[in-house]
Amino acid sequence: MTNVDLSLPQMMRAIVLIEPNESIRLSETTLPVPECSDNELLVKVEYVGLNPVDAILSKSGFCQWQYPHILGLDAVGIVVKAQKGVYPNVGDRVMWHASMGEQGVLSEYTKVPNFAVSVVPDEVDAMTAAALPCAGMTALISLEKLRVTAGETILIEGGAGSVGQFAIQFAKQRGVDVFTTASKRNHKLLKQLGADVVFDYHDPKLCEKIRRELGPQGFDAVLDSVGGESTIRNIELMRFCGRIACLRPLPLFEQELLDRKGPTISIVSLGGAWLDNSLCAQQKMGFMSKVMLDSVAKGEIKTSDLQLVEFTAGHISDALNRQIGGSFTGKQIVKVSD
């Protein structure tokens, strides 16, 4: 529980996208503090975790956005206003993943449905909690779709990314043999997180080395965070009727490949819980958030290295460009307020 100043302002600072643009030029503006309905919480935002999807959508926009659009999906903050009897309580620190179709969380205050948040335990600091929602829930949903069990093998593409790092740790908790890809400079880190075998994704003989290490049977499951030709290659590396969870758009498949491998292909869409208005899925995301917070509090799961970003349009624009620049492996966290 945190002491809260209930003398709320009427206006707030926010970082917005005036219109989609390739250079990710953002602006700072002043907007009214949101008004909440019966089941919504007003939260004073402390930290916002940046994700690749923030950068991608800054370039392309999104069909449901109205501009200027407040960016940001992952947030941690203090509840400063709630209807009587609505939990969590005023003063509680909460964490959540926001709806892609609504205004984002890069603002001093924001509103969120009470069932979508998880209370952050005292053992987890606010900055660490802000690194969890998008990447951690994506990893958990992927593994759930893949139905991996002890003794099976999984290939986790892009293991050094935030999703990959969480997926390696959660897969090892399930007793799965984990193979992953990363640049050589990150191999030691991924071994420390539990990966059994790490391959250099720049290696021109990657497939040959994977088959030599794995044997002829192929992977039981693949978490594909890359997409495109990598998805086709990964299905080739799977056993017959293997499972693949895809985080990026699917390529055009040759029918012969699908007939020969008979893969089970799953699409991972974290934003779909909101976009499809699925209350059940939204509540499940809140449950997953609690699983992650408990795992971090117990020391069972580690987050990526955290880097603090100033709450200015220029610094956040630079951070989002780094996010998709190809060599960034940590987690960037915007400090919005104390």
N, C-alpha and C positions, 0 to 999 in steps of 0.2 A: 504494500500500500504506500502511495506517495502523496504527500501533501499537495493540494491543488489550489491555485488562486482562481476563485470562481467569478471574479470580475472580468468577464470575457470581453474582448474587443469586438467591434463591429466589422472591421476590415482586416485582411491578412495578406502577406506576401505569398506569391506563387510563381513557379517556373512553368512557362507555357510554350507550346508549339503554335506559332501563328498560322503556319501552313507547312505541309510536308516539304522537306528539302534534303538534297543529297549531302550537304555539308553539316546537317544537324545544327542549324542555327536556332537557338532558343532565346526566349525573352523573359524578363522579370516583369510582373505586373502586380497590381493590388486588386483584390476581389473581396466581395462580402463573405464573412464567415458563414458556412452552410447552415441552413435550417434543417432540423431533424424531425422525422415522423416518429410514431409511437415506439417502434422496435429498433430505432437507429440510435447509435452512440455518436456523440461529438467527441473527437479525439484530438488532443494537441500532439502533433507529430514530432517525434524526437529524431528518428533515423529512417531513411529510405534506402533499401537495397536496389542497386541498378542491375539490370539483366540485359542479355543480348536482344531480347524481344523489344525492349524500350528503344534501342538504337535502330533496329530494323523498321519498327513502325514510325519512328521519327522521319525516316526516309520515304516510306511508302504511304503513310497515313492508314486510317482504318475506316471502313464504311459507316460505322455508327458514331464516329466522332463529330462533334461540333467544335468549331475553332473560334477563339483560341482554346486549345486543349491542354489541360494540366497533365503532365506526364507522370509515370511512376506507378508500380503495381504492388511492391512489397513494402510494408511499413510497420513501425513499432511506435507506440505513443501512449499517452496517459488519457484515460477517459475523464473528460471535464464536464460532461453533461449527459444525463440519461433520465428517462422517465422513471417515476417511482415504481419499484418492483422489477425493473429491467436489469438483468445481469449481463455482463460484469458491472461492478459498482463504480461510481465516481472515485477516482484515485487509483484504480487498478491500471497496471501496465499491460497492454494487449499487443498482439502480433496478428497480421492477416495478409492475405493475397487479395487484392482488389479486383473488381470487375473490369475487364478490358473495354467493355462498351460504355462505361461511365467515366466521369472525370477522375484523374489519377490522384496520387497522394503526395506529389512534390509541392506541398503547401503547408503553411503553419498550422492549419486546422483542416480536418476532413471529417466526413460522416461515413459510417459503415454499419450494416445490419449486425445486431448483437450476436446472432447465431454463427456469424462468419469469423469471429475472432477467438483467439485462445489467450488466456491469461499467462503472462510470462513469469515463471517461477523466479524467486530471489536468486537462485544459483546461476541464472543465465543473465548476463548483462545485455542492455538494450541494443548495443551495436552488433553483438553476435547474433541476437535474435533476428535482426533485420536481414541477415544473410541467408536465412533458412527457407522462407516460404516457397518461392517459385522453383528454385533448383531442387530443394529437398522433396517437395511434393511431386515434381516431375519424375524424380528418381523413384519414389515410392509407387506412384501410379504405373510407371513403366514395368517395374518388377511384379506388380500385382497382375497386370495384363499378361506378362510372360509366364506367370505361374511357376517360377523357378523353385526347385526343391533341392535338398541336400544331395550332393553327389553329381548334380548336373553341371554342365559347362555353359558359360555365358561369355560373349564378346561384348565389351563395353567400348564403343567408339568414342574417341575424344576424352579419355579418362582424366586428363588434367583440368578440364572445365569443371565448373561448379556442380553441374548435374552428374558428370562422370565421377567426381570425387565422392559425392554422397552415394551414388549407385554402387560403387565398389564396396563401400563400408556396409551398406544394407544387404548387399548380396552375400558378403562373407558372414554376416550374422545368420543368414539362412543356410550356411554350409555349402555354398555354391563355389565351384572352381572358376576363378575370375581371370579372364584374358582381357587385355586392354591395349589401346594404341595411344601414343603420345610422342612428342618430340623427345630426343634423348635427354635434354636437360631436366625433364620432369620424371624420368624413370625411377629415380631413388625415392621421390615423394610418393609415387603410386605404390611402390613396394611397401613403404611404411604404412600406407593405408590398408594394405592387405592383398593387393593384386598378386596373383600367383605368377603370371607371365606378362611382361610388358614389351610390346613391339614398337619399333620406330615407324610411324606412319609415312615417313619420307622414303623408306626403304623400297627400291624398285622390285625387290624380291619378297615383298611382304606376304603375299598369298602363299608362296612356296615355303617360307619359314613358318607361317601359321600351320600349314598342313603337316610339316615335319614335326612340329611341337605337339599338335593336337592328335595326329593320327588320322586314319581314313574316315572316322565316323562322323565328323562335322559337329558344329556347335548345336547344343539343344536350343539355345536362345541367343538373340542379339538385341542390344539396345543401340539403335542407329540414330545418332545425333547429327550426322553429316548430310545425308540425303544424296540425291543425284546418282551418279555412277557408283558411289560407295554402297548404296542400298542394293544395287544389282550384284556387286561383288560379295556383299555379306550374305545374300541369299545363296549364292554359289557355295559359300563356306559352311552353310548350315546342313544338318542332317535332313533326310526326307521327313516332311511334316514338322520341321522345326518352327519356332516362333520368333517373330521379329516385331519390336515396338519402334515405331518411326516418329521422330520429333519434327522432321522437316517434310515438305511436300514430296509426294511419291514421283518417281520417274516413270517413263513409259516402259512397261515390261514386255519382253518377248513372250508369247504364249508358251513356247517350248520350255522356257525356264520355269514358268508356273506349273506346267504339266509335270515336269521332271522332279521338281522339288516339293510341290504341294504345300507351300508355306502358309502358316497362319500369320496374317499381317494385321497388326493393330496400330491405330493412330492415337497418339497421345495428345490430347487437347485440354490443357489446364483451364483455359478460358472458357471452354464449352459449358462448364458448370453454371456460369453466369449467363452466357449468350443464349443458352437453351432454357433459362429460367428453371433449372432443376434444383429445387430446394434440397432434395436428398443429397445431391452431389455437393452442393455448397456446404451442407452440414458435415459431410464426409471430409471435406477439405479442412474444416475446423478440427475434426478428430485427428487427421494426419498431422496437423500443426502441433497438436498436443503430444503425439508420438515423437516428433522431432525434438520438441523442447525437453521432454523427459529424457530422451537419449543423450542430448547435449548436457543436461544437468547431471546425469550419471557418469559422464565422461566416456560414453560408449561410441559417440560420433563426434568427429572433429570437423570444423568448418574450414573453408579455404582461408588463405592469408587475407586479412582485411586491410583495405586502404581507404582512408578518410578523404572525402571530397567536400569542398566548401559549397554552401547553399547559395550559389550564384549561377546565372545563366551561362556564363563563359566557362566556369569550371565543370559544370555538369555536361555541357556540350563536348568539351575536351574528353571527359571521362567516357561518354557514350561512343565517341569515335575510337578511343582505345579499346573499348569493349569488343568491337568487331574488327579490330586491326589485325588479328591473327596471331599475336604473340602474348596476349594478356591471359594469365591463369589464376589470378586472385579474385577477390570480390570487392567491388567498390561500393562504399556506403556513404551516403550524403547525410551530414549532420545538419538537421533542420533547426533544432532548438535544444536548449539545455533542460 
